[in-house]
Amino acid sequence: MIPIVPTPDSVRSRLVQFDNDPRYYGADQAIQLVIDQWPDNNNALHILIKTVLINRLYSTQIFAVYEAAQHIFTLQIDERLRKGEISLVTDVAQMKNIGAHGRNNLSFAAKYCAWHQPDLFQIWDNLVVGLLWQYRKAHNFAEFKRNDLYCYPRFMKINESFKSFFGLQQFSRKEIDKFLYIEARLAAEAEAGIPSEKV
C-alpha cells in the first residue's frame, strides 16, 4: 500500500486521528505528566520510572530496564539534552551493560531523548523507517539507502529533507512524529488486512 501524499491538510488530519485515539493520546499524556514532574536526569529512581513508562507505553522491548536506567544515569545526559546533541541518542542506545554483547536500543534512546527535548530530537521507530523508505521509493524526496535510516544522525537529516520536500516546515518535530507513526500504523495494518477503524 502506498501511503498518502503528505500535505499540510493530510498531516493535520492524522494529528486529529492520533489525538482522538486514547491508545496514543493517553500514553502521551501519561509520559508528559512524568517528564514535567521530573525533567532532569540526575536521580536514578526518576530515570527508572521514566524508562519503565516509555518502554512500556512505546513498546521499545527493553527487558533489562534497571540496567537501561543505570546506563542513562551514568551518562549524565542533561547538558547534552539541552544542547540537542544528536550523538547523545547513539550513546544512550549503546547499552554495553545489557547482555553478553551489549545491546543497541535505538528506538528507546530516540524516544527517551525526544520526550525530554521534542523540538531537538526526532522519534525513531521501525515502522517509521519502513514508511520513510516507501516515501523514498514513491517520491524520491531525498537520496539515501534504507540502511541510512538506522544511523540516527542520518535519520534526522532525512526527516528534514522529508519536511522540506513536502512543504511541512510549519509542523513541529513532535507533530511530524505523530503523523509518521499513525500513517505507518495504517499502512502496516492495511497490509495485514486489519480494517482502518482499528487505528
FIKOLZA-1660 file (N, C-alpha, C; in steps of 0.1 Angstrom, whole numbers, plus 5000, padded with zeros to 4 digits):
% residues 199
   i   px   py   pz ch aa at
   1 5008 4988 5000  A  M  N
   1 5000 5000 5000  A  M CA
   1 5009 5012 5000  A  M  C
   2 5006 5022 4990  A  I  N
   2 5014 5034 4990  A  I CA
   2 5007 5044 5000  A  I  C
   3 5015 5050 5009  A  P  N
   3 5009 5059 5019  A  P CA
   3 5004 5072 5012  A  P  C
   4 4996 5079 5019  A  I  N
   4 4991 5091 5013  A  I CA
   4 5002 5101 5011  A  I  C
   5 5000 5110 5001  A  V  N
   5 5010 5121 4999  A  V CA
   5 5009 5131 5011  A  V  C
   6 5020 5133 5017  A  P  N
   6 5020 5142 5029  A  P CA
   6 5017 5157 5024  A  P  C
   7 5007 5163 5029  A  T  N
   7 5004 5177 5027  A  T CA
   7 5000 5183 5040  A  T  C
   8 5000 5196 5042  A  P  N
   8 4996 5202 5054  A  P CA
   8 4982 5196 5059  A  P  C
   9 4973 5195 5050  A  D  N
   9 4960 5190 5053  A  D CA
   9 4960 5176 5058  A  D  C
  10 4967 5167 5051  A  S  N
  10 4968 5153 5055  A  S CA
  10 4975 5151 5068  A  S  C
  11 4985 5159 5070  A  V  N
  11 4992 5159 5083  A  V CA
  11 4982 5163 5094  A  V  C
  12 4975 5174 5092  A  R  N
  12 4965 5178 5103  A  R CA
  12 4955 5168 5105  A  R  C
  13 4950 5161 5095  A  S  N
  13 4940 5151 5096  A  S CA
  13 4946 5139 5104  A  S  C
  14 4958 5135 5102  A  R  N
  14 4964 5124 5110  A  R CA
  14 4966 5128 5125  A  R  C
  15 4970 5141 5127  A  L  N
  15 4972 5146 5140  A  L CA
  15 4959 5145 5148  A  L  C
  16 4948 5149 5142  A  V  N
  16 4935 5148 5148  A  V CA
  16 4932 5133 5152  A  V  C
  17 4935 5124 5142  A  Q  N
  17 4933 5110 5144  A  Q CA
  17 4941 5105 5156  A  Q  C
  18 4953 5109 5156  A  F  N
  18 4962 5105 5167  A  F CA
  18 4957 5110 5181  A  F  C
  19 4954 5122 5181  A  D  N
  19 4950 5128 5194  A  D CA
  19 4936 5124 5199  A  D  C
  20 4928 5118 5190  A  N  N
  20 4915 5113 5194  A  N CA
  20 4915 5098 5197  A  N  C
  21 4926 5092 5196  A  D  N
  21 4927 5077 5199  A  D CA
  21 4933 5076 5213  A  D  C
  22 4925 5071 5222  A  P  N
  22 4930 5070 5236  A  P CA
  22 4943 5062 5238  A  P  C
  23 4945 5052 5229  A  R  N
  23 4958 5045 5230  A  R CA
  23 4970 5053 5228  A  R  C
  24 4969 5063 5219  A  Y  N
  24 4981 5072 5217  A  Y CA
  24 4980 5084 5226  A  Y  C
  25 4969 5091 5226  A  Y  N
  25 4968 5103 5233  A  Y CA
  25 4970 5101 5248  A  Y  C
  26 4964 5090 5253  A  G  N
  26 4965 5087 5268  A  G CA
  26 4980 5084 5271  A  G  C
  27 4986 5076 5263  A  A  N
  27 5000 5073 5265  A  A CA
  27 5009 5086 5266  A  A  C
  28 5006 5094 5256  A  D  N
  28 5014 5107 5255  A  D CA
  28 5012 5116 5268  A  D  C
  29 4999 5116 5272  A  Q  N
  29 4996 5124 5284  A  Q CA
  29 5003 5119 5296  A  Q  C
  30 5003 5106 5298  A  A  N
  30 5009 5099 5309  A  A CA
  30 5024 5102 5309  A  A  C
  31 5031 5101 5298  A  I  N
  31 5045 5103 5297  A  I CA
  31 5048 5118 5300  A  I  C
  32 5040 5126 5294  A  Q  N
  32 5043 5141 5296  A  Q CA
  32 5042 5145 5310  A  Q  C
  33 5032 5139 5317  A  L  N
  33 5030 5142 5332  A  L CA
  33 5043 5138 5340  A  L  C
  34 5048 5127 5337  A  V  N
  34 5060 5123 5344  A  V CA
  34 5073 5131 5340  A  V  C
  35 5074 5134 5327  A  I  N
  35 5085 5143 5323  A  I CA
  35 5084 5157 5329  A  I  C
  36 5072 5162 5330  A  D  N
  36 5070 5175 5336  A  D CA
  36 5074 5175 5351  A  D  C
  37 5071 5163 5357  A  Q  N
  37 5074 5162 5372  A  Q CA
  37 5089 5161 5374  A  Q  C
  38 5096 5153 5365  A  W  N
  38 5110 5151 5367  A  W CA
  38 5117 5153 5354  A  W  C
  39 5119 5166 5350  A  P  N
  39 5125 5169 5337  A  P CA
  39 5140 5165 5337  A  P  C
  40 5147 5165 5348  A  D  N
  40 5161 5162 5348  A  D CA
  40 5164 5148 5350  A  D  C
  41 5177 5144 5348  A  N  N
  41 5181 5130 5348  A  N CA
  41 5193 5128 5358  A  N  C
  42 5192 5134 5370  A  N  N
  42 5202 5133 5380  A  N CA
  42 5198 5124 5392  A  N  C
  43 5186 5118 5391  A  N  N
  43 5181 5110 5401  A  N CA
  43 5178 5096 5395  A  N  C
  44 5185 5085 5400  A  A  N
  44 5184 5072 5394  A  A CA
  44 5170 5067 5395  A  A  C
  45 5162 5069 5406  A  L  N
  45 5149 5064 5407  A  L CA
  45 5139 5071 5396  A  L  C
  46 5141 5084 5395  A  H  N
  46 5133 5091 5385  A  H CA
  46 5136 5086 5371  A  H  C
  47 5148 5084 5368  A  I  N
  47 5152 5078 5355  A  I CA
  47 5145 5064 5353  A  I  C
  48 5146 5056 5363  A  L  N
  48 5140 5043 5362  A  L CA
  48 5125 5044 5359  A  L  C
  49 5118 5053 5366  A  I  N
  49 5103 5054 5364  A  I CA
  49 5101 5058 5349  A  I  C
  50 5109 5068 5344  A  K  N
  50 5107 5073 5331  A  K CA
  50 5110 5062 5321  A  K  C
  51 5121 5054 5324  A  T  N
  51 5125 5043 5315  A  T CA
  51 5114 5033 5314  A  T  C
  52 5108 5029 5325  A  V  N
  52 5098 5019 5325  A  V CA
  52 5085 5024 5318  A  V  C
  53 5082 5036 5320  A  L  N
  53 5070 5042 5313  A  L CA
  53 5071 5043 5298  A  L  C
  54 5082 5048 5294  A  I  N
  54 5085 5050 5279  A  I CA
  54 5086 5036 5273  A  I  C
  55 5093 5027 5279  A  N  N
  55 5095 5014 5274  A  N CA
  55 5082 5007 5273  A  N  C
  56 5073 5008 5283  A  R  N
  56 5060 5000 5282  A  R CA
  56 5050 5007 5273  A  R  C
  57 5049 5020 5273  A  L  N
  57 5038 5026 5265  A  L CA
  57 5042 5028 5251  A  L  C
  58 5055 5028 5248  A  Y  N
  58 5060 5029 5234  A  Y CA
  58 5066 5016 5229  A  Y  C
  59 5064 5005 5237  A  S  N
  59 5068 4992 5232  A  S CA
  59 5082 4991 5226  A  S  C
  60 5092 4996 5234  A  T  N
  60 5106 4996 5229  A  T CA
  60 5113 4983 5233  A  T  C
  61 5106 4974 5240  A  Q  N
  61 5111 4960 5242  A  Q CA
  61 5124 4959 5249  A  Q  C
  62 5126 4967 5259  A  I  N
  62 5137 4966 5268  A  I CA
  62 5133 4958 5280  A  I  C
  63 5140 4947 5282  A  F  N
  63 5136 4938 5294  A  F CA
  63 5145 4942 5306  A  F  C
  64 5157 4946 5303  A  A  N
  64 5167 4950 5314  A  A CA
  64 5165 4965 5317  A  A  C
  65 5153 4968 5323  A  V  N
  65 5150 4983 5325  A  V CA
  65 5159 4989 5335  A  V  C
  66 5163 4981 5346  A  Y  N
  66 5172 4986 5356  A  Y CA
  66 5185 4990 5350  A  Y  C
  67 5191 4981 5342  A  E  N
  67 5204 4984 5336  A  E CA
  67 5203 4995 5326  A  E  C
  68 5192 4996 5319  A  A  N
  68 5190 5008 5309  A  A CA
  68 5190 5021 5317  A  A  C
  69 5182 5021 5328  A  A  N
  69 5181 5033 5336  A  A CA
  69 5195 5037 5342  A  A  C
  70 5202 5027 5347  A  Q  N
  70 5215 5030 5352  A  Q CA
  70 5225 5035 5342  A  Q  C
  71 5224 5030 5330  A  H  N
  71 5232 5035 5319  A  H CA
  71 5230 5049 5316  A  H  C
  72 5217 5054 5316  A  I  N
  72 5214 5068 5314  A  I CA
  72 5219 5076 5326  A  I  C
  73 5217 5071 5338  A  F  N
  73 5222 5079 5350  A  F CA
  73 5237 5081 5349  A  F  C
  74 5244 5070 5345  A  T  N
  74 5259 5071 5344  A  T CA
  74 5263 5081 5333  A  T  C
  75 5256 5082 5323  A  L  N
  75 5260 5092 5312  A  L CA
  75 5258 5106 5316  A  L  C
  76 5250 5109 5326  A  Q  N
  76 5248 5123 5330  A  Q CA
  76 5244 5132 5317  A  Q  C
  77 5232 5130 5312  A  I  N
  77 5228 5134 5299  A  I CA
  77 5222 5148 5298  A  I  C
  78 5219 5155 5309  A  D  N
  78 5211 5167 5309  A  D CA
  78 5217 5178 5300  A  D  C
  79 5229 5181 5302  A  E  N
  79 5235 5192 5294  A  E CA
  79 5235 5189 5279  A  E  C
  80 5238 5177 5275  A  R  N
  80 5237 5173 5261  A  R CA
  80 5223 5173 5256  A  R  C
  81 5213 5169 5264  A  L  N
  81 5199 5170 5260  A  L CA
  81 5196 5185 5257  A  L  C
  82 5199 5194 5266  A  R  N
  82 5196 5208 5264  A  R CA
  82 5202 5214 5252  A  R  C
  83 5214 5209 5248  A  K  N
  83 5221 5214 5236  A  K CA
  83 5216 5207 5223  A  K  C
  84 5208 5196 5225  A  G  N
  84 5203 5189 5214  A  G CA
  84 5214 5181 5206  A  G  C
  85 5224 5176 5214  A  E  N
  85 5235 5169 5207  A  E CA
  85 5230 5155 5202  A  E  C
  86 5230 5154 5189  A  I  N
  86 5224 5143 5182  A  I CA
  86 5232 5130 5186  A  I  C
  87 5245 5131 5188  A  S  N
  87 5253 5119 5192  A  S CA
  87 5248 5113 5205  A  S  C
  88 5241 5120 5213  A  L  N
  88 5236 5115 5226  A  L CA
  88 5227 5103 5224  A  L  C
  89 5219 5103 5213  A  V  N
  89 5209 5092 5211  A  V CA
  89 5217 5079 5209  A  V  C
  90 5228 5080 5201  A  T  N
  90 5237 5068 5199  A  T CA
  90 5243 5064 5212  A  T  C
  91 5247 5073 5220  A  D  N
  91 5253 5069 5233  A  D CA
  91 5243 5063 5243  A  D  C
  92 5231 5068 5243  A  V  N
  92 5221 5062 5251  A  V CA
  92 5217 5048 5246  A  V  C
  93 5217 5047 5233  A  A  N
  93 5213 5035 5226  A  A CA
  93 5222 5023 5229  A  A  C
  94 5235 5026 5229  A  Q  N
  94 5245 5016 5230  A  Q CA
  94 5248 5012 5245  A  Q  C
  95 5240 5002 5249  A  M  N
  95 5240 4998 5263  A  M CA
  95 5248 4986 5265  A  M  C
  96 5261 4988 5268  A  K  N
  96 5271 4977 5269  A  K CA
  96 5269 4969 5282  A  K  C
  97 5261 4974 5291  A  N  N
  97 5258 4967 5304  A  N CA
  97 5247 4958 5303  A  N  C
  98 5241 4955 5291  A  I  N
  98 5230 4946 5289  A  I CA
  98 5234 4934 5281  A  I  C
  99 5233 4922 5287  A  G  N
  99 5237 4910 5280  A  G CA
  99 5252 4908 5278  A  G  C
 100 5255 4897 5272  A  A  N
 100 5269 4894 5270  A  A CA
 100 5276 4903 5260  A  A  C
 101 5269 4908 5250  A  H  N
 101 5275 4916 5240  A  H CA
 101 5269 4930 5239  A  H  C
 102 5262 4934 5249  A  G  N
 102 5255 4947 5249  A  G CA
 102 5243 4947 5240  A  G  C
 103 5237 4959 5239  A  R  N
 103 5225 4960 5231  A  R CA
 103 5224 4974 5225  A  R  C
 104 5219 4975 5213  A  N  N
 104 5217 4988 5207  A  N CA
 104 5202 4991 5207  A  N  C
 105 5197 4999 5216  A  N  N
 105 5183 5002 5218  A  N CA
 105 5180 5016 5212  A  N  C
 106 5181 5017 5198  A  L  N
 106 5179 5030 5192  A  L CA
 106 5165 5035 5193  A  L  C
 107 5155 5027 5192  A  S  N
 107 5141 5031 5194  A  S CA
 107 5139 5038 5208  A  S  C
 108 5143 5031 5218  A  F  N
 108 5142 5036 5232  A  F CA
 108 5149 5049 5233  A  F  C
 109 5162 5049 5229  A  A  N
 109 5171 5061 5231  A  A CA
 109 5165 5073 5224  A  A  C
 110 5160 5072 5212  A  A  N
 110 5155 5083 5205  A  A CA
 110 5142 5088 5212  A  A  C
 111 5134 5079 5216  A  K  N
 111 5121 5083 5223  A  K CA
 111 5124 5089 5237  A  K  C
 112 5134 5084 5244  A  Y  N
 112 5138 5090 5257  A  Y CA
 112 5142 5104 5255  A  Y  C
 113 5151 5106 5245  A  C  N
 113 5157 5120 5243  A  C CA
 113 5146 5129 5237  A  C  C
 114 5138 5124 5228  A  A  N
 114 5127 5132 5222  A  A CA
 114 5117 5136 5232  A  A  C
 115 5114 5128 5242  A  W  N
 115 5104 5132 5252  A  W CA
 115 5109 5143 5261  A  W  C
 116 5122 5144 5263  A  H  N
 116 5128 5154 5271  A  H CA
 116 5130 5167 5263  A  H  C
 117 5133 5166 5250  A  Q  N
 117 5135 5178 5242  A  Q CA
 117 5129 5175 5228  A  Q  C
 118 5115 5176 5227  A  P  N
 118 5108 5173 5215  A  P CA
 118 5111 5182 5203  A  P  C
 119 5117 5194 5206  A  D  N
 119 5120 5203 5195  A  D CA
 119 5134 5200 5189  A  D  C
 120 5141 5191 5196  A  L  N
 120 5155 5189 5192  A  L CA
 120 5158 5175 5187  A  L  C
 121 5150 5165 5191  A  F  N
 121 5152 5151 5187  A  F CA
 121 5139 5146 5180  A  F  C
 122 5141 5137 5171  A  Q  N
 122 5130 5130 5163  A  Q CA
 122 5129 5116 5168  A  Q  C
 123 5117 5111 5170  A  I  N
 123 5115 5097 5174  A  I CA
 123 5118 5088 5162  A  I  C
 124 5126 5078 5166  A  W  N
 124 5130 5067 5156  A  W CA
 124 5121 5055 5160  A  W  C
 125 5116 5049 5149  A  D  N
 125 5107 5037 5151  A  D CA
 125 5109 5028 5138  A  D  C
 126 5108 5015 5140  A  N  N
 126 5110 5006 5129  A  N CA
 126 5098 5008 5118  A  N  C
 127 5086 5011 5123  A  L  N
 127 5075 5013 5114  A  L CA
 127 5078 5026 5106  A  L  C
 128 5083 5036 5112  A  V  N
 128 5086 5049 5106  A  V CA
 128 5097 5047 5095  A  V  C
 129 5107 5039 5099  A  V  N
 129 5117 5036 5089  A  V CA
 129 5111 5030 5076  A  V  C
 130 5102 5020 5078  A  G  N
 130 5096 5014 5066  A  G CA
 130 5088 5024 5058  A  G  C
 131 5081 5033 5065  A  L  N
 131 5073 5043 5059  A  L CA
 131 5081 5053 5051  A  L  C
 132 5092 5058 5057  A  L  N
 132 5101 5067 5050  A  L CA
 132 5107 5061 5038  A  L  C
 133 5110 5048 5039  A  W  N
 133 5115 5041 5027  A  W CA
 133 5105 5040 5016  A  W  C
 134 5092 5038 5020  A  Q  N
 134 5082 5038 5009  A  Q CA
 134 5080 5052 5003  A  Q  C
 135 5081 5062 5011  A  Y  N
 135 5081 5076 5005  A  Y CA
 135 5093 5079 4996  A  Y  C
 136 5104 5073 5000  A  R  N
 136 5116 5075 4992  A  R CA
 136 5114 5068 4978  A  R  C
 137 5109 5056 4978  A  K  N
 137 5106 5049 4965  A  K CA
 137 5096 5056 4957  A  K  C
 138 5085 5061 4963  A  A  N
 138 5074 5067 4956  A  A CA
 138 5076 5081 4951  A  A  C
 139 5084 5089 4959  A  H  N
 139 5085 5103 4956  A  H CA
 139 5100 5108 4955  A  H  C
 140 5110 5099 4958  A  N  N
 140 5124 5103 4957  A  N CA
 140 5127 5116 4964  A  N  C
 141 5122 5118 4976  A  F  N
 141 5123 5131 4983  A  F CA
 141 5137 5134 4988  A  F  C
 142 5146 5123 4988  A  A  N
 142 5160 5125 4992  A  A CA
 142 5167 5113 4987  A  A  C
 143 5180 5115 4985  A  E  N
 143 5189 5104 4981  A  E CA
 143 5195 5097 4994  A  E  C
 144 5191 5085 4996  A  F  N
 144 5196 5077 5007  A  F CA
 144 5193 5062 5005  A  F  C
 145 5201 5054 5012  A  K  N
 145 5198 5040 5012  A  K CA
 145 5190 5036 5024  A  K  C
 146 5183 5025 5024  A  R  N
 146 5175 5021 5035  A  R CA
 146 5183 5020 5048  A  R  C
 147 5195 5015 5047  A  N  N
 147 5204 5013 5059  A  N CA
 147 5207 5027 5065  A  N  C
 148 5207 5037 5058  A  D  N
 148 5210 5051 5063  A  D CA
 148 5199 5054 5074  A  D  C
 149 5187 5049 5073  A  L  N
 149 5177 5052 5083  A  L CA
 149 5180 5046 5097  A  L  C
 150 5190 5037 5097  A  Y  N
 150 5194 5031 5110  A  Y CA
 150 5205 5039 5117  A  Y  C
 151 5210 5049 5110  A  C  N
 151 5220 5058 5116  A  C CA
 151 5213 5070 5121  A  C  C
 152 5212 5073 5134  A  Y  N
 152 5204 5084 5139  A  Y CA
 152 5207 5097 5133  A  Y  C
 153 5219 5102 5132  A  P  N
 153 5222 5115 5126  A  P CA
 153 5217 5116 5112  A  P  C
 154 5218 5105 5104  A  R  N
 154 5213 5105 5090  A  R CA
 154 5198 5105 5090  A  R  C
 155 5192 5097 5099  A  F  N
 155 5178 5097 5101  A  F CA
 155 5172 5111 5103  A  F  C
 156 5179 5119 5111  A  M  N
 156 5174 5132 5114  A  M CA
 156 5175 5141 5102  A  M  C
 157 5185 5140 5094  A  K  N
 157 5187 5147 5081  A  K CA
 157 5176 5143 5071  A  K  C
 158 5173 5130 5071  A  I  N
 158 5163 5125 5061  A  I CA
 158 5149 5131 5065  A  I  C
 159 5147 5132 5078  A  N  N
 159 5134 5138 5083  A  N CA
 159 5133 5153 5079  A  N  C
 160 5144 5160 5079  A  E  N
 160 5145 5174 5075  A  E CA
 160 5142 5175 5060  A  E  C
 161 5148 5166 5052  A  S  N
 161 5145 5166 5038  A  S CA
 161 5130 5162 5035  A  S  C
 162 5125 5153 5043  A  F  N
 162 5111 5150 5041  A  F CA
 162 5102 5162 5043  A  F  C
 163 5104 5169 5054  A  K  N
 163 5096 5181 5057  A  K CA
 163 5098 5192 5046  A  K  C
 164 5110 5194 5041  A  S  N
 164 5112 5204 5031  A  S CA
 164 5106 5200 5018  A  S  C
 165 5108 5188 5014  A  F  N
 165 5103 5183 5001  A  F CA
 165 5088 5184 5000  A  F  C
 166 5081 5181 5011  A  F  N
 166 5066 5181 5011  A  F CA
 166 5060 5194 5016  A  F  C
 167 5068 5204 5019  A  G  N
 167 5063 5217 5024  A  G CA
 167 5057 5216 5038  A  G  C
 168 5063 5209 5047  A  L  N
 168 5057 5207 5060  A  L CA
 168 5065 5214 5071  A  L  C
 169 5072 5225 5068  A  Q  N
 169 5081 5231 5077  A  Q CA
 169 5073 5238 5089  A  Q  C
 170 5060 5240 5087  A  Q  N
 170 5052 5246 5097  A  Q CA
 170 5049 5237 5109  A  Q  C
 171 5052 5224 5107  A  F  N
 171 5049 5214 5118  A  F CA
 171 5061 5211 5126  A  F  C
 172 5059 5210 5139  A  S  N
 172 5070 5207 5148  A  S CA
 172 5075 5192 5146  A  S  C
 173 5086 5190 5152  A  R  N
 173 5092 5176 5152  A  R CA
 173 5081 5166 5158  A  R  C
 174 5075 5170 5169  A  K  N
 174 5066 5162 5176  A  K CA
 174 5054 5159 5167  A  K  C
 175 5049 5169 5159  A  E  N
 175 5038 5167 5150  A  E CA
 175 5041 5158 5139  A  E  C
 176 5054 5159 5134  A  I  N
 176 5058 5150 5123  A  I CA
 176 5059 5136 5128  A  I  C
 177 5064 5135 5141  A  D  N
 177 5065 5121 5147  A  D CA
 177 5051 5115 5147  A  D  C
 178 5041 5122 5151  A  K  N
 178 5027 5117 5152  A  K CA
 178 5022 5113 5138  A  K  C
 179 5024 5122 5129  A  F  N
 179 5020 5119 5115  A  F CA
 179 5026 5106 5110  A  F  C
 180 5039 5105 5111  A  L  N
 180 5046 5094 5105  A  L CA
 180 5042 5081 5112  A  L  C
 181 5040 5082 5125  A  Y  N
 181 5037 5070 5133  A  Y CA
 181 5023 5065 5129  A  Y  C
 182 5013 5074 5129  A  I  N
 182 4999 5070 5126  A  I CA
 182 4998 5065 5111  A  I  C
 183 5005 5071 5102  A  E  N
 183 5005 5067 5088  A  E CA
 183 5012 5054 5087  A  E  C
 184 5023 5052 5094  A  A  N
 184 5030 5039 5093  A  A CA
 184 5021 5028 5099  A  A  C
 185 5014 5030 5110  A  R  N
 185 5005 5020 5115  A  R CA
 185 4993 5017 5106  A  R  C
 186 4988 5027 5099  A  L  N
 186 4977 5025 5090  A  L CA
 186 4982 5016 5078  A  L  C
 187 4994 5020 5073  A  A  N
 187 4999 5012 5062  A  A CA
 187 5002 4998 5066  A  A  C
 188 5008 4995 5078  A  A  N
 188 5011 4982 5082  A  A CA
 188 4998 4974 5085  A  A  C
 189 4988 4980 5090  A  E  N
 189 4976 4973 5093  A  E CA
 189 4968 4970 5080  A  E  C
 190 4969 4979 5071  A  A  N
 190 4962 4977 5058  A  A CA
 190 4969 4965 5051  A  A  C
 191 4982 4965 5052  A  E  N
 191 4989 4953 5045  A  E CA
 191 4986 4940 5052  A  E  C
 192 4983 4941 5065  A  A  N
 192 4979 4929 5073  A  A CA
 192 4965 4925 5072  A  A  C
 193 4957 4934 5065  A  G  N
 193 4943 4932 5063  A  G CA
 193 4934 4936 5075  A  G  C
 194 4940 4944 5084  A  I  N
 194 4932 4949 5095  A  I CA
 194 4924 4962 5091  A  I  C
 195 4911 4962 5094  A  P  N
 195 4903 4974 5090  A  P CA
 195 4909 4987 5096  A  P  C
 196 4908 4998 5089  A  S  N
 196 4914 5011 5094  A  S CA
 196 4907 5016 5106  A  S  C
 197 4895 5012 5109  A  E  N
 197 4887 5017 5120  A  E CA
 197 4895 5013 5133  A  E  C
 198 4904 5003 5133  A  K  N
 198 4911 4998 5144  A  K CA
 198 4921 5009 5149  A  K  C
 199 4925 5018 5140  A  V  N
 199 4935 5028 5143  A  V CA
 199 4928 5041 5147  A  V  C
% end
